[in-house]
Amino acid sequence: MSSIHRLCRFEQLEDPGSRGFSVELEGDTQEILVVRKGERVYGYLNRCPHTGINLEWQPDQFLDLSQSYIQCVTHGALFRVEDGLCLRGPCAGDALSPIQVELRDGEIVAILDTLSGA
Ligand code: FES
């Protein structure tokens, strides 16, 4: 089963741009991030595959200076926006955990798997 979480309006994300969210799922808080690139939005768990900590230092700042890659600020790993693959850094070859995000009536929603259904 899955549960649907409204995150924000699409136009609230710059292009390119990113935002972080905390969503409640079955009594746990899941930290997630979304990135807009053009007319598409990508979503991942906010967890670096290197050590498992959050990626950002400043709220909603997940992109590198070039605004081309998702960056982990702790050791500088760079992840491809489109699939979360780490291209450079201590976890090169690993990837961020994707989450399903969709646009619904101009709103970005996250669809998260649940164990029990919601
Ligand atoms: S914790 Fe993310 S690159 Fe080391």
Residues whose N, C-alpha, C, O or C-beta is under 5 A from the ligand:
A	BS01	FES	C48 H50 T51 C72 T74 H75 G76 A77
